[in-house]
Amino acid sequence: PGEQHTIVTQSCVTPGSWKDMFKNMQQNRECTYTTMHQNSTGLLIDMVCKSEEASSKVHVDVTYSSSEKIHGKAHGETVTQRQSQPIVFDTSFDSVYQGADCKGISPDKAAIVR
């Protein structure tokens, strides 16, 4: 806990699963977008989620490096009823198009590489 660590995963995101991911986030009644902007160079999302047990703020910034590569960063903070100090996470990710067949990776489940 509290230490930085790296997890490498491989996953397959199809055009349909990409749309579903955002559709599902938008339908979450506990979360609202304060910012959601997408254009040809990237995607910016700020989201606030509140429940009886916790409140969270998340910021996601994605840059489309090319038609086959993206890079992104996310920062989030959660405060719970049991812990007043925020639980903070920072993550970065890189995605590279592997082909229409996803190189054998199931679109339903990410594979942990290390």
LOGU-809566 format. One record per atom (N, C-alpha, C): residue number from 1; residue in one letter; atom name; x, y, z. Coordinates in nm, 3 decimals. Layout:
// residues N
<r NUM "A" "CA" <X Y Z>> ...
// end
This chain:
// residues 114
<r 1 "P" "N" <0.082 -0.120 0.000>> <r 1 "P" "CA" <0.000 0.000 0.000>> <r 1 "P" "C" <0.086 0.125 0.000>> <r 2 "G" "N" <0.049 0.220 -0.083>> <r 2 "G" "CA" <0.121 0.346 -0.088>> <r 2 "G" "C" <0.245 0.345 -0.174>> <r 3 "E" "N" <0.288 0.229 -0.218>> <r 3 "E" "CA" <0.407 0.220 -0.302>> <r 3 "E" "C" <0.368 0.213 -0.448>> <r 4 "Q" "N" <0.452 0.270 -0.532>> <r 4 "Q" "CA" <0.428 0.266 -0.675>> <r 4 "Q" "C" <0.459 0.127 -0.729>> <r 5 "H" "N" <0.374 0.078 -0.817>> <r 5 "H" "CA" <0.401 -0.049 -0.882>> <r 5 "H" "C" <0.343 -0.046 -1.023>> <r 6 "T" "N" <0.395 -0.133 -1.106>> <r 6 "T" "CA" <0.354 -0.137 -1.246>> <r 6 "T" "C" <0.288 -0.271 -1.276>> <r 7 "I" "N" <0.175 -0.263 -1.345>> <r 7 "I" "CA" <0.107 -0.382 -1.394>> <r 7 "I" "C" <0.093 -0.364 -1.544>> <r 8 "V" "N" <0.136 -0.463 -1.621>> <r 8 "V" "CA" <0.124 -0.457 -1.766>> <r 8 "V" "C" <0.015 -0.555 -1.807>> <r 9 "T" "N" <-0.083 -0.505 -1.881>> <r 9 "T" "CA" <-0.191 -0.591 -1.929>> <r 9 "T" "C" <-0.205 -0.574 -2.079>> <r 10 "Q" "N" <-0.265 -0.673 -2.140>> <r 10 "Q" "CA" <-0.303 -0.664 -2.280>> <r 10 "Q" "C" <-0.453 -0.685 -2.286>> <r 11 "S" "N" <-0.520 -0.601 -2.363>> <r 11 "S" "CA" <-0.664 -0.616 -2.377>> <r 11 "S" "C" <-0.704 -0.579 -2.518>> <r 12 "C" "N" <-0.822 -0.620 -2.554>> <r 12 "C" "CA" <-0.875 -0.592 -2.686>> <r 12 "C" "C" <-0.996 -0.500 -2.671>> <r 13 "V" "N" <-0.990 -0.385 -2.735>> <r 13 "V" "CA" <-1.102 -0.292 -2.735>> <r 13 "V" "C" <-1.152 -0.280 -2.878>> <r 14 "T" "N" <-1.273 -0.325 -2.899>> <r 14 "T" "CA" <-1.333 -0.314 -3.031>> <r 14 "T" "C" <-1.409 -0.181 -3.040>> <r 15 "P" "N" <-1.444 -0.137 -3.159>> <r 15 "P" "CA" <-1.525 -0.014 -3.168>> <r 15 "P" "C" <-1.653 -0.023 -3.085>> <r 16 "G" "N" <-1.715 -0.140 -3.081>> <r 16 "G" "CA" <-1.836 -0.158 -3.003>> <r 16 "G" "C" <-1.811 -0.152 -2.853>> <r 17 "S" "N" <-1.702 -0.215 -2.807>> <r 17 "S" "CA" <-1.673 -0.213 -2.663>> <r 17 "S" "C" <-1.630 -0.074 -2.618>> <r 18 "W" "N" <-1.564 0.003 -2.706>> <r 18 "W" "CA" <-1.526 0.141 -2.675>> <r 18 "W" "C" <-1.652 0.224 -2.651>> <r 19 "K" "N" <-1.750 0.212 -2.741>> <r 19 "K" "CA" <-1.876 0.287 -2.726>> <r 19 "K" "C" <-1.950 0.241 -2.601>> <r 20 "D" "N" <-1.954 0.109 -2.577>> <r 20 "D" "CA" <-2.023 0.057 -2.459>> <r 20 "D" "C" <-1.960 0.105 -2.330>> <r 21 "M" "N" <-1.827 0.118 -2.328>> <r 21 "M" "CA" <-1.757 0.162 -2.209>> <r 21 "M" "C" <-1.806 0.302 -2.169>> <r 22 "F" "N" <-1.816 0.393 -2.265>> <r 22 "F" "CA" <-1.861 0.528 -2.234>> <r 22 "F" "C" <-2.011 0.532 -2.207>> <r 23 "K" "N" <-2.086 0.450 -2.277>> <r 23 "K" "CA" <-2.230 0.444 -2.253>> <r 23 "K" "C" <-2.257 0.398 -2.110>> <r 24 "N" "N" <-2.187 0.295 -2.066>> <r 24 "N" "CA" <-2.205 0.243 -1.930>> <r 24 "N" "C" <-2.163 0.345 -1.825>> <r 25 "M" "N" <-2.056 0.419 -1.851>> <r 25 "M" "CA" <-2.013 0.522 -1.756>> <r 25 "M" "C" <-2.118 0.632 -1.747>> <r 26 "Q" "N" <-2.178 0.669 -1.859>> <r 26 "Q" "CA" <-2.277 0.775 -1.860>> <r 26 "Q" "C" <-2.407 0.733 -1.791>> <r 27 "Q" "N" <-2.435 0.603 -1.789>> <r 27 "Q" "CA" <-2.557 0.555 -1.727>> <r 27 "Q" "C" <-2.544 0.533 -1.577>> <r 28 "N" "N" <-2.423 0.544 -1.525>> <r 28 "N" "CA" <-2.402 0.529 -1.382>> <r 28 "N" "C" <-2.462 0.652 -1.312>> <r 29 "R" "N" <-2.568 0.631 -1.239>> <r 29 "R" "CA" <-2.641 0.743 -1.179>> <r 29 "R" "C" <-2.564 0.810 -1.066>> <r 30 "E" "N" <-2.464 0.744 -1.013>> <r 30 "E" "CA" <-2.386 0.803 -0.905>> <r 30 "E" "C" <-2.276 0.894 -0.958>> <r 31 "C" "N" <-2.251 0.891 -1.089>> <r 31 "C" "CA" <-2.142 0.969 -1.147>> <r 31 "C" "C" <-2.195 1.072 -1.246>> <r 32 "T" "N" <-2.130 1.187 -1.246>> <r 32 "T" "CA" <-2.162 1.291 -1.343>> <r 32 "T" "C" <-2.032 1.343 -1.403>> <r 33 "Y" "N" <-2.041 1.379 -1.529>> <r 33 "Y" "CA" <-1.926 1.438 -1.597>> <r 33 "Y" "C" <-1.929 1.588 -1.576>> <r 34 "T" "N" <-1.816 1.642 -1.532>> <r 34 "T" "CA" <-1.804 1.788 -1.529>> <r 34 "T" "C" <-1.739 1.835 -1.659>> <r 35 "T" "N" <-1.663 1.746 -1.722>> <r 35 "T" "CA" <-1.603 1.771 -1.854>> <r 35 "T" "C" <-1.602 1.641 -1.931>> <r 36 "M" "N" <-1.639 1.645 -2.057>> <r 36 "M" "CA" <-1.619 1.533 -2.148>> <r 36 "M" "C" <-1.606 1.594 -2.286>> <r 37 "H" "N" <-1.482 1.595 -2.334>> <r 37 "H" "CA" <-1.455 1.657 -2.463>> <r 37 "H" "C" <-1.369 1.562 -2.545>> <r 38 "Q" "N" <-1.414 1.530 -2.664>> <r 38 "Q" "CA" <-1.337 1.445 -2.754>> <r 38 "Q" "C" <-1.327 1.514 -2.889>> <r 39 "N" "N" <-1.206 1.514 -2.944>> <r 39 "N" "CA" <-1.186 1.566 -3.080>> <r 39 "N" "C" <-1.085 1.476 -3.151>> <r 40 "S" "N" <-1.032 1.522 -3.263>> <r 40 "S" "CA" <-0.943 1.437 -3.343>> <r 40 "S" "C" <-0.807 1.414 -3.278>> <r 41 "T" "N" <-0.771 1.493 -3.175>> <r 41 "T" "CA" <-0.641 1.477 -3.112>> <r 41 "T" "C" <-0.645 1.409 -2.976>> <r 42 "G" "N" <-0.765 1.396 -2.918>> <r 42 "G" "CA" <-0.769 1.331 -2.788>> <r 42 "G" "C" <-0.904 1.334 -2.720>> <r 43 "L" "N" <-0.901 1.299 -2.593>> <r 43 "L" "CA" <-1.020 1.286 -2.510>> <r 43 "L" "C" <-0.987 1.338 -2.371>> <r 44 "L" "N" <-1.075 1.419 -2.315>> <r 44 "L" "CA" <-1.057 1.474 -2.182>> <r 44 "L" "C" <-1.185 1.447 -2.102>> <r 45 "I" "N" <-1.170 1.387 -1.986>> <r 45 "I" "CA" <-1.285 1.355 -1.902>> <r 45 "I" "C" <-1.255 1.396 -1.758>> <r 46 "D" "N" <-1.349 1.466 -1.698>> <r 46 "D" "CA" <-1.349 1.491 -1.554>> <r 46 "D" "C" <-1.483 1.438 -1.504>> <r 47 "M" "N" <-1.478 1.357 -1.400>> <r 47 "M" "CA" <-1.598 1.292 -1.351>> <r 47 "M" "C" <-1.600 1.297 -1.199>> <r 48 "V" "N" <-1.719 1.315 -1.142>> <r 48 "V" "CA" <-1.740 1.314 -0.998>> <r 48 "V" "C" <-1.842 1.205 -0.968>> <r 49 "C" "N" <-1.810 1.121 -0.871>> <r 49 "C" "CA" <-1.900 1.013 -0.832>> <r 49 "C" "C" <-1.928 1.026 -0.682>> <r 50 "K" "N" <-2.054 1.012 -0.645>> <r 50 "K" "CA" <-2.092 1.022 -0.504>> <r 50 "K" "C" <-2.189 0.910 -0.469>> <r 51 "S" "N" <-2.166 0.850 -0.355>> <r 51 "S" "CA" <-2.256 0.750 -0.301>> <r 51 "S" "C" <-2.267 0.775 -0.151>> <r 52 "E" "N" <-2.345 0.693 -0.084>> <r 52 "E" "CA" <-2.355 0.708 0.062>> <r 52 "E" "C" <-2.223 0.679 0.131>> <r 53 "E" "N" <-2.142 0.592 0.071>> <r 53 "E" "CA" <-2.017 0.548 0.134>> <r 53 "E" "C" <-1.894 0.628 0.095>> <r 54 "A" "N" <-1.896 0.690 -0.025>> <r 54 "A" "CA" <-1.772 0.753 -0.075>> <r 54 "A" "C" <-1.803 0.860 -0.178>> <r 55 "S" "N" <-1.701 0.943 -0.201>> <r 55 "S" "CA" <-1.707 1.038 -0.312>> <r 55 "S" "C" <-1.571 1.034 -0.382>> <r 56 "S" "N" <-1.575 1.046 -0.516>> <r 56 "S" "CA" <-1.454 1.035 -0.596>> <r 56 "S" "C" <-1.451 1.143 -0.703>> <r 57 "K" "N" <-1.329 1.183 -0.737>> <r 57 "K" "CA" <-1.305 1.271 -0.851>> <r 57 "K" "C" <-1.203 1.201 -0.940>> <r 58 "V" "N" <-1.228 1.200 -1.071>> <r 58 "V" "CA" <-1.138 1.135 -1.165>> <r 58 "V" "C" <-1.114 1.229 -1.282>> <r 59 "H" "N" <-0.988 1.238 -1.323>> <r 59 "H" "CA" <-0.950 1.317 -1.441>> <r 59 "H" "C" <-0.876 1.223 -1.536>> <r 60 "V" "N" <-0.919 1.217 -1.662>> <r 60 "V" "CA" <-0.856 1.133 -1.764>> <r 60 "V" "C" <-0.821 1.220 -1.883>> <r 61 "D" "N" <-0.698 1.208 -1.930>> <r 61 "D" "CA" <-0.650 1.285 -2.045>> <r 61 "D" "C" <-0.584 1.188 -2.142>> <r 62 "V" "N" <-0.642 1.174 -2.261>> <r 62 "V" "CA" <-0.593 1.080 -2.362>> <r 62 "V" "C" <-0.549 1.158 -2.484>> <r 63 "T" "N" <-0.432 1.125 -2.536>> <r 63 "T" "CA" <-0.382 1.186 -2.659>> <r 63 "T" "C" <-0.374 1.079 -2.767>> <r 64 "Y" "N" <-0.431 1.108 -2.883>> <r 64 "Y" "CA" <-0.422 1.018 -2.996>> <r 64 "Y" "C" <-0.292 1.049 -3.069>> <r 65 "S" "N" <-0.190 0.967 -3.047>> <r 65 "S" "CA" <-0.058 0.990 -3.107>> <r 65 "S" "C" <-0.059 0.970 -3.257>> <r 66 "S" "N" <-0.138 0.873 -3.302>> <r 66 "S" "CA" <-0.154 0.844 -3.444>> <r 66 "S" "C" <-0.283 0.765 -3.458>> <r 67 "S" "N" <-0.313 0.719 -3.577>> <r 67 "S" "CA" <-0.434 0.639 -3.595>> <r 67 "S" "C" <-0.422 0.501 -3.531>> <r 68 "E" "N" <-0.300 0.465 -3.488>> <r 68 "E" "CA" <-0.280 0.333 -3.428>> <r 68 "E" "C" <-0.226 0.336 -3.286>> <r 69 "K" "N" <-0.204 0.456 -3.230>> <r 69 "K" "CA" <-0.146 0.464 -3.095>> <r 69 "K" "C" <-0.216 0.574 -3.015>> <r 70 "I" "N" <-0.236 0.544 -2.885>> <r 70 "I" "CA" <-0.283 0.646 -2.793>> <r 70 "I" "C" <-0.200 0.640 -2.665>> <r 71 "H" "N" <-0.196 0.751 -2.595>> <r 71 "H" "CA" <-0.130 0.760 -2.466>> <r 71 "H" "C" <-0.224 0.834 -2.373>> <r 72 "G" "N" <-0.231 0.791 -2.250>> <r 72 "G" "CA" <-0.319 0.860 -2.158>> <r 72 "G" "C" <-0.271 0.855 -2.015>> <r 73 "K" "N" <-0.328 0.945 -1.936>> <r 73 "K" "CA" <-0.301 0.952 -1.793>> <r 73 "K" "C" <-0.434 0.970 -1.721>> <r 74 "A" "N" <-0.441 0.915 -1.602>> <r 74 "A" "CA" <-0.560 0.932 -1.519>> <r 74 "A" "C" <-0.517 0.959 -1.376>> <r 75 "H" "N" <-0.594 1.043 -1.310>> <r 75 "H" "CA" <-0.571 1.076 -1.169>> <r 75 "H" "C" <-0.705 1.069 -1.099>> <r 76 "G" "N" <-0.709 1.005 -0.985>> <r 76 "G" "CA" <-0.833 0.995 -0.910>> <r 76 "G" "C" <-0.810 1.007 -0.761>> <r 77 "E" "N" <-0.912 1.056 -0.694>> <r 77 "E" "CA" <-0.909 1.067 -0.548>> <r 77 "E" "C" <-1.044 1.024 -0.494>> <r 78 "T" "N" <-1.041 0.940 -0.391>> <r 78 "T" "CA" <-1.164 0.892 -0.328>> <r 78 "T" "C" <-1.156 0.915 -0.178>> <r 79 "V" "N" <-1.264 0.968 -0.123>> <r 79 "V" "CA" <-1.277 0.984 0.022>> <r 79 "V" "C" <-1.394 0.898 0.066>> <r 80 "T" "N" <-1.372 0.816 0.169>> <r 80 "T" "CA" <-1.477 0.729 0.219>> <r 80 "T" "C" <-1.520 0.775 0.358>> <r 81 "Q" "N" <-1.631 0.720 0.404>> <r 81 "Q" "CA" <-1.677 0.751 0.539>> <r 81 "Q" "C" <-1.577 0.703 0.643>> <r 82 "R" "N" <-1.510 0.595 0.613>> <r 82 "R" "CA" <-1.415 0.536 0.709>> <r 82 "R" "C" <-1.278 0.600 0.705>> <r 83 "Q" "N" <-1.244 0.666 0.595>> <r 83 "Q" "CA" <-1.110 0.721 0.580>> <r 83 "Q" "C" <-1.121 0.861 0.520>> <r 84 "S" "N" <-1.093 0.962 0.600>> <r 84 "S" "CA" <-1.106 1.100 0.554>> <r 84 "S" "C" <-0.990 1.143 0.465>> <r 85 "Q" "N" <-0.874 1.079 0.480>> <r 85 "Q" "CA" <-0.762 1.109 0.390>> <r 85 "Q" "C" <-0.792 1.049 0.253>> <r 86 "P" "N" <-0.773 1.124 0.145>> <r 86 "P" "CA" <-0.805 1.070 0.013>> <r 86 "P" "C" <-0.720 0.949 -0.024>> <r 87 "I" "N" <-0.783 0.854 -0.088>> <r 87 "I" "CA" <-0.713 0.744 -0.152>> <r 87 "I" "C" <-0.685 0.793 -0.293>> <r 88 "V" "N" <-0.557 0.801 -0.330>> <r 88 "V" "CA" <-0.517 0.863 -0.456>> <r 88 "V" "C" <-0.462 0.757 -0.550>> <r 89 "F" "N" <-0.498 0.767 -0.677>> <r 89 "F" "CA" <-0.434 0.682 -0.776>> <r 89 "F" "C" <-0.394 0.766 -0.896>> <r 90 "D" "N" <-0.281 0.732 -0.951>> <r 90 "D" "CA" <-0.231 0.791 -1.075>> <r 90 "D" "C" <-0.191 0.676 -1.165>> <r 91 "T" "N" <-0.232 0.683 -1.290>> <r 91 "T" "CA" <-0.198 0.577 -1.383>> <r 91 "T" "C" <-0.169 0.637 -1.519>> <r 92 "S" "N" <-0.088 0.570 -1.595>> <r 92 "S" "CA" <-0.066 0.608 -1.734>> <r 92 "S" "C" <-0.080 0.483 -1.818>> <r 93 "F" "N" <-0.115 0.503 -1.944>> <r 93 "F" "CA" <-0.135 0.388 -2.031>> <r 93 "F" "C" <-0.100 0.424 -2.174>> <r 94 "D" "N" <-0.057 0.322 -2.245>> <r 94 "D" "CA" <-0.027 0.332 -2.387>> <r 94 "D" "C" <-0.102 0.221 -2.457>> <r 95 "S" "N" <-0.162 0.253 -2.569>> <r 95 "S" "CA" <-0.234 0.153 -2.647>> <r 95 "S" "C" <-0.185 0.156 -2.790>> <r 96 "V" "N" <-0.169 0.036 -2.846>> <r 96 "V" "CA" <-0.123 0.022 -2.983>> <r 96 "V" "C" <-0.216 -0.074 -3.055>> <r 97 "Y" "N" <-0.260 -0.034 -3.172>> <r 97 "Y" "CA" <-0.347 -0.119 -3.253>> <r 97 "Y" "C" <-0.270 -0.244 -3.294>> <r 98 "Q" "N" <-0.329 -0.360 -3.266>> <r 98 "Q" "CA" <-0.264 -0.488 -3.295>> <r 98 "Q" "C" <-0.323 -0.560 -3.415>> <r 99 "G" "N" <-0.432 -0.511 -3.466>> <r 99 "G" "CA" <-0.497 -0.577 -3.578>> <r 99 "G" "C" <-0.640 -0.612 -3.542>> <r 100 "A" "N" <-0.719 -0.637 -3.643>> <r 100 "A" "CA" <-0.861 -0.665 -3.624>> <r 100 "A" "C" <-0.886 -0.790 -3.541>> <r 101 "D" "N" <-0.792 -0.885 -3.541>> <r 101 "D" "CA" <-0.813 -1.009 -3.466>> <r 101 "D" "C" <-0.768 -0.999 -3.321>> <r 102 "C" "N" <-0.716 -0.884 -3.280>> <r 102 "C" "CA" <-0.671 -0.860 -3.141>> <r 102 "C" "C" <-0.559 -0.955 -3.097>> <r 103 "K" "N" <-0.491 -1.015 -3.191>> <r 103 "K" "CA" <-0.380 -1.105 -3.162>> <r 103 "K" "C" <-0.417 -1.212 -3.060>> <r 104 "G" "N" <-0.540 -1.263 -3.071>> <r 104 "G" "CA" <-0.584 -1.371 -2.984>> <r 104 "G" "C" <-0.628 -1.331 -2.846>> <r 105 "I" "N" <-0.634 -1.204 -2.815>> <r 105 "I" "CA" <-0.677 -1.158 -2.683>> <r 105 "I" "C" <-0.828 -1.142 -2.684>> <r 106 "S" "N" <-0.894 -1.195 -2.583>> <r 106 "S" "CA" <-1.039 -1.186 -2.575>> <r 106 "S" "C" <-1.083 -1.043 -2.547>> <r 107 "P" "N" <-1.185 -0.993 -2.618>> <r 107 "P" "CA" <-1.235 -0.860 -2.588>> <r 107 "P" "C" <-1.309 -0.853 -2.454>> <r 108 "D" "N" <-1.331 -0.969 -2.393>> <r 108 "D" "CA" <-1.406 -0.973 -2.268>> <r 108 "D" "C" <-1.319 -0.968 -2.142>> <r 109 "K" "N" <-1.190 -0.992 -2.157>> <r 109 "K" "CA" <-1.106 -1.001 -2.038>> <r 109 "K" "C" <-0.962 -0.963 -2.071>> <r 110 "A" "N" <-0.904 -0.873 -1.994>> <r 110 "A" "CA" <-0.764 -0.834 -2.013>> <r 110 "A" "C" <-0.673 -0.945 -1.961>> <r 111 "A" "N" <-0.559 -0.960 -2.027>> <r 111 "A" "CA" <-0.458 -1.059 -1.984>> <r 111 "A" "C" <-0.345 -0.985 -1.914>> <r 112 "I" "N" <-0.310 -1.029 -1.796>> <r 112 "I" "CA" <-0.199 -0.968 -1.722>> <r 112 "I" "C" <-0.069 -1.025 -1.775>> <r 113 "V" "N" <0.020 -0.936 -1.822>> <r 113 "V" "CA" <0.148 -0.978 -1.877>> <r 113 "V" "C" <0.252 -0.986 -1.766>> <r 114 "R" "N" <0.253 -0.885 -1.681>> <r 114 "R" "CA" <0.341 -0.885 -1.562>> <r 114 "R" "C" <0.292 -0.786 -1.461>> 
// end
